[in-house]
Amino acid sequence: MTVVDDFYAFRPVPKTGVIYVTSEAAKLGFRSNDPAWCNLGQGQPETGELPGAPPRVREVTVDPDDQEYAPIQGLPELREAVANLYNRLYRKGLPSQYTAENVCVSGGGRAALTRAAASLGSINLGHFLPDYTAYEELLDIFKAFTSIPILLEGARGYSFTSDDLRREILGRGLSALLLSNPCNPTGKLVSDDELDRWVHTARNLDCTLLLDEFYSHYIYRGRPGSLAVESAARYVEDVDRDPVVVFDGLTKNWRYPGWRITWALGPKTVIERFASAGSFLDGGGSRPLQRAAIPLFEEEHVIQETMAIQNVFRDKRDRMLSRLERIGIRFDRAPDGTFYAWGNVANLPSPLNDGMGLFRAALSKKVIVVPGEFFDVNPGKRRHGRASRFRDYVRFSFGPSAEVVERALTHLEELVAAF
């Protein structure tokens, strides 16, 4: 009897980097609750109590009305809470203010980005290399727009100025640009006057900035103990006319990834299109969790949580960079934000001197990392070549607890010493 391995009606669907590495680890016995394993590949932060942070939500009450669908655009009260938070953090004293109509709530970050991608027309959409692995399939599945890669150079610390932005918009005919800021995986942050100039350039050249700001509270610039948050929303002149859309959620900046509550913030006419796309793509998010999330947007709560995140994760970042550098891993730049370190492993002994080699070997020590080639975003595999330009890189996550990170670093030190 012949076994059919595939079905003609379906195409192969690639895994994102995180799913690939955890799937490979699962073949060797990895389970997320197994204390023997150290997952430095994870894309979520630790979700327990942190010193100085508000108490974690332990239970959710379900109102009788919550048995019904939530509105596609999200509960009005939650949308208003999101808009008010951005106004308080970034737009005090400015005449143009966000309202609930500028917010579209989704059931997860990928859902929010998928709504945006489904709403784009026949345009050229720029994206950076390296960047978030899930962008690859997102930029390929919708055929209305053409994705244009823009290579960032490690030798320049992955810098990209407003002059570079202007040149790319005019030279490649970009109508939109998608990026994570701070960047996953490099940790590079565009902020302050530079981000202001980006928004000014986008406004003048009518190029929509689609900014994934899911790590915008994980920023390590400035003095320890001082609050550092950043958003392009700070530099918008008119919230309904400037071509700026930001995406964020409870996933990272509030450390509630399991809630799957995210949002897009932008001009009302754009948000209306996202809601229309959501009506056929995903149908909207969880009503009980949206209602339970509203108190989490109180300004004092957000400030306390963000300060705690920055204190704890800065220490983990510094410890990780120090120990990995001692075993020969090089960093083009220390991450300004996120909870990732983007390391070049080319100087390690073979077979640890490329991302996939280190990944495979680290599994023997029950440590998971993500090879850099997954961040070489290549929608539709239109760019050909045997080797990725990021084959010498690895993304190390310091999202897990300090205890897990320290144990993983010890195992990696032992691994390198063995070779």
C-alpha positions in Angstrom: 0.0 0.0 0.0 1.4 3.4 -1.0 1.4 6.1 1.8 0.6 9.5 0.5 2.8 12.0 2.3 1.1 15.1 1.0 -2.2 16.4 -0.3 -2.3 18.2 -3.6 -4.7 20.8 -2.4 -2.3 22.2 0.2 1.0 24.0 -0.1 3.9 23.5 2.3 3.7 26.1 5.1 7.0 27.0 6.7 7.4 27.3 10.5 8.6 30.5 12.1 12.0 30.3 13.8 10.7 29.9 17.3 8.3 27.1 16.3 11.0 25.3 14.3 13.5 25.2 17.1 11.0 24.2 19.7 9.7 21.5 17.4 13.2 20.1 16.9 13.8 20.2 20.6 10.5 18.4 21.3 11.9 15.5 19.2 14.6 15.2 21.9 12.1 15.4 24.8 11.7 19.2 25.4 8.5 20.2 27.1 7.9 23.8 28.1 7.4 22.9 31.8 10.5 20.7 32.0 13.1 22.4 34.3 15.9 20.4 32.7 15.6 22.6 29.5 16.7 26.2 29.0 14.7 27.9 26.2 16.8 30.8 25.0 14.8 30.7 21.8 11.5 31.8 23.4 9.7 34.9 22.1 7.9 35.7 25.4 9.1 37.3 28.6 8.9 35.7 32.0 5.4 36.1 33.2 5.7 35.8 37.0 6.1 38.4 39.8 8.9 41.0 39.3 10.4 43.2 42.1 8.6 46.5 42.1 5.9 45.5 39.5 2.2 45.5 40.2 0.6 42.2 41.3 -0.2 39.8 38.5 -3.8 39.2 37.5 -4.7 35.8 39.0 -8.4 35.5 37.9 -10.8 36.8 35.3 -14.5 37.4 36.0 -16.9 36.6 33.1 -19.8 39.0 32.9 -23.0 37.5 31.5 -22.7 39.8 28.5 -19.2 38.4 27.9 -20.7 35.2 26.5 -21.4 37.2 23.3 -18.9 38.1 20.6 -16.8 41.2 21.1 -17.0 43.9 18.4 -14.5 43.2 15.6 -12.8 46.5 16.5 -12.7 45.6 20.2 -14.7 46.8 23.2 -15.2 50.6 23.1 -14.1 50.9 26.7 -10.8 49.1 26.0 -10.2 51.1 22.8 -10.7 54.3 24.8 -8.3 53.1 27.5 -5.6 52.4 24.9 -6.1 55.8 23.2 -6.0 57.6 26.6 -2.7 55.9 27.6 -1.0 57.0 24.4 -2.2 60.5 24.9 -0.9 60.6 28.4 2.5 59.0 27.7 3.3 60.6 24.3 0.9 63.5 23.4 0.5 65.7 26.5 -0.3 69.3 25.4 -0.6 68.4 21.7 -3.8 69.6 20.0 -4.4 66.3 18.1 -5.4 63.4 20.4 -6.2 59.8 19.8 -9.7 58.5 20.5 -11.3 55.0 20.5 -11.9 55.4 16.8 -8.1 55.4 16.3 -7.8 51.9 17.9 -8.5 48.4 16.5 -8.1 45.5 19.0 -7.1 42.1 17.8 -6.6 38.6 19.1 -2.8 38.6 19.0 0.0 40.4 17.3 0.0 38.3 14.2 -3.7 38.9 13.8 -3.2 42.7 14.0 -0.4 42.6 11.4 -2.4 40.2 9.2 -5.3 42.6 9.2 -2.9 45.4 8.2 -1.4 43.3 5.4 -4.8 42.3 4.1 -5.8 46.0 3.9 -2.8 47.1 1.7 -3.3 47.9 -1.9 -1.1 47.3 -5.0 2.0 49.0 -3.6 5.7 48.5 -2.9 6.1 47.6 0.8 9.6 47.9 2.3 11.0 45.7 5.0 14.3 45.3 6.7 16.9 42.5 6.9 17.2 41.2 9.5 13.8 41.4 11.2 11.0 39.4 12.8 10.7 35.9 11.3 6.9 35.9 11.1 7.0 38.7 8.6 8.3 36.3 5.9 5.0 34.4 5.4 2.9 37.4 6.2 4.6 39.3 3.3 4.1 36.4 0.9 0.5 35.3 1.5 -1.1 38.5 0.4 -0.4 39.1 -3.3 -1.7 42.6 -3.7 1.5 44.3 -2.7 5.2 43.7 -3.5 7.6 43.3 -0.7 11.0 45.1 -1.1 13.9 44.0 1.1 16.3 46.6 2.6 19.6 45.2 4.0 20.9 46.7 7.2 24.6 46.4 7.9 26.0 45.0 11.1 29.2 47.1 10.4 27.0 50.2 10.8 25.4 48.9 13.9 22.2 48.3 11.8 21.8 52.1 11.6 19.2 53.5 9.2 18.9 57.3 9.1 16.0 59.5 7.9 18.2 60.3 4.8 18.4 56.5 4.1 14.7 56.3 4.5 14.1 59.1 2.1 16.4 57.5 -0.5 14.6 54.1 -0.2 11.2 55.7 -0.5 12.1 57.7 -3.6 14.4 55.1 -5.2 12.2 52.0 -4.7 8.8 53.7 -4.9 7.8 52.6 -1.4 4.3 53.4 -0.2 4.7 51.7 3.1 7.5 50.4 5.4 7.1 47.6 8.0 9.6 47.2 10.8 9.9 46.2 14.4 11.1 49.0 16.7 13.1 48.1 18.8 14.2 45.5 16.3 13.7 41.8 16.8 16.4 40.4 16.6 19.1 43.1 16.8 17.7 45.3 19.5 18.4 48.4 17.5 16.1 51.3 18.5 15.1 54.3 16.4 14.1 57.0 18.8 14.1 60.7 19.8 15.1 63.1 17.1 15.8 60.4 14.6 12.3 58.9 14.9 10.9 62.4 14.7 12.7 62.8 11.4 11.4 59.4 10.1 7.8 60.5 10.8 8.5 63.9 9.1 9.9 62.1 6.1 7.0 59.7 5.9 4.5 62.6 6.2 6.2 64.6 3.4 6.6 61.6 1.0 3.3 59.9 1.9 4.9 56.6 2.9 3.0 54.8 5.7 5.1 53.6 8.6 3.8 50.3 10.0 5.7 50.1 13.3 5.7 47.0 15.4 6.3 48.4 18.9 5.8 45.3 20.9 9.1 45.8 22.7 8.8 49.5 23.2 8.9 49.2 27.0 12.1 47.1 27.0 14.5 50.0 26.5 17.8 50.2 28.2 19.1 53.6 27.2 19.4 56.3 29.8 20.0 56.1 33.5 19.0 52.9 35.3 15.9 53.7 37.4 14.5 56.3 34.9 11.5 55.4 32.8 12.3 54.9 29.1 9.4 54.3 26.6 9.2 55.2 23.0 6.6 55.3 20.3 6.2 57.0 16.9 2.9 58.3 18.3 5.0 60.9 20.1 5.9 62.6 16.8 2.6 62.5 14.9 1.2 65.9 14.1 -2.3 65.0 13.2 -3.5 61.5 14.3 -6.0 61.2 11.5 -3.7 62.5 8.7 -0.2 61.4 9.4 0.7 58.0 7.7 1.8 56.3 11.0 0.3 53.1 12.4 1.7 51.5 15.5 1.1 47.9 16.8 1.4 46.8 20.4 -0.2 44.6 22.9 -0.3 43.0 26.4 2.0 40.2 25.0 5.4 41.7 25.8 5.1 45.1 27.4 2.6 43.9 30.0 3.9 40.3 30.1 0.6 38.7 29.4 1.3 36.8 26.1 -1.5 34.2 26.9 -4.2 36.9 26.8 -3.7 37.5 23.1 -4.8 41.1 23.3 -3.1 43.5 20.9 -4.0 46.7 19.0 -3.3 48.9 16.1 -3.3 52.6 16.5 -3.6 55.0 13.6 -5.8 57.2 11.5 -9.5 56.5 11.7 -9.9 55.7 8.0 -7.1 53.1 8.3 -8.5 51.6 11.4 -11.8 51.2 9.7 -10.1 49.1 7.0 -8.4 46.9 9.6 -11.8 46.2 11.3 -13.3 45.3 7.9 -10.4 42.9 7.3 -10.8 41.4 10.8 -14.5 40.6 10.0 -13.4 38.0 7.5 -10.0 37.0 8.8 -10.3 36.4 12.5 -13.7 37.7 13.9 -12.2 39.5 16.8 -10.7 38.7 20.2 -11.9 37.4 23.6 -14.6 39.6 25.2 -13.9 38.6 28.9 -10.2 39.2 28.5 -10.7 42.5 26.8 -12.9 43.7 29.7 -10.4 42.4 32.3 -7.6 44.2 30.5 -9.0 47.7 31.0 -7.6 48.4 34.5 -4.1 47.4 33.2 -4.0 50.7 31.2 -4.0 53.0 34.2 -0.9 55.1 33.9 0.5 54.3 37.3 0.2 50.6 36.6 2.0 50.9 33.3 4.8 53.0 34.8 5.4 50.5 37.6 5.3 47.5 35.3 7.7 49.2 32.8 10.2 50.3 35.5 10.3 46.7 36.9 10.8 45.2 33.4 13.6 47.6 32.6 15.4 47.0 35.9 15.2 43.2 35.7 15.8 42.7 32.0 18.7 45.2 31.8 20.5 43.1 34.4 19.8 39.9 32.4 21.0 41.6 29.2 24.3 42.8 30.7 25.0 39.4 32.2 24.2 37.5 29.0 26.4 39.8 26.8 29.3 39.6 29.3 29.3 35.8 29.5 28.7 35.2 25.8 31.5 37.6 24.8 33.9 35.7 27.0 33.4 32.5 25.0 34.0 34.2 21.7 30.6 35.4 20.5 30.7 38.9 19.0 27.9 41.5 19.0 27.6 44.2 16.4 25.9 46.3 19.0 24.5 45.9 22.5 20.7 45.8 22.2 19.0 49.1 23.0 15.8 47.3 23.6 13.9 43.9 23.3 15.0 40.9 25.3 17.3 39.5 22.6 21.0 39.4 21.9 22.0 39.1 18.3 25.4 37.3 18.3 27.9 36.4 15.6 29.3 32.9 16.3 31.8 32.8 13.4 34.8 32.8 15.8 33.6 29.7 17.7 35.2 26.3 17.0 33.6 24.2 14.3 30.7 23.0 14.2 29.6 25.8 16.5 30.7 28.6 14.1 27.4 29.0 12.3 23.9 29.4 13.7 22.5 26.1 12.7 25.6 24.3 14.0 25.4 25.9 17.4 21.7 25.3 17.6 22.1 21.6 16.9 24.9 21.2 19.3 23.2 23.2 22.1 20.3 20.8 22.0 22.6 18.2 23.4 23.0 20.5 26.4 19.2 21.0 26.6 19.6 24.6 25.5 17.5 26.1 22.7 18.5 29.1 20.6 17.3 30.4 17.2 19.7 30.4 14.2 20.1 33.8 12.5 19.0 32.6 9.1 15.4 32.6 10.2 15.6 36.4 10.4 16.7 36.7 6.7 13.1 37.6 5.8 12.6 36.3 2.2 8.9 36.3 1.2 8.2 33.7 -1.5 11.9 32.7 -1.5 12.4 35.2 -4.3 16.0 35.9 -3.4 18.1 32.8 -4.3 21.4 31.6 -2.8 22.6 28.6 -0.9 23.6 30.4 2.3 21.8 33.1 4.3 23.7 36.3 4.9 22.9 35.7 8.6 24.1 32.1 8.8 26.8 33.2 11.3 24.3 34.7 13.7 22.2 33.4 16.6 19.4 35.1 18.5 19.7 34.5 22.2 16.6 35.4 24.3 16.9 36.7 27.9 13.2 36.5 28.2 13.3 33.5 30.7 14.0 34.0 34.3 17.5 35.0 35.5 17.9 31.5 36.9 17.2 29.9 33.6 19.4 32.3 31.7 22.3 31.7 34.0 22.0 28.0 33.7 21.8 28.1 30.0 24.9 30.3 29.8 26.8 27.8 31.9 25.7 25.0 29.5 26.9 27.0 26.5 30.2 27.7 28.2 30.6 24.0 28.8 29.7 23.3 25.2 32.3 25.6 23.7 35.0 24.3 26.1 34.3 20.8 25.0 35.3 21.7 21.4 
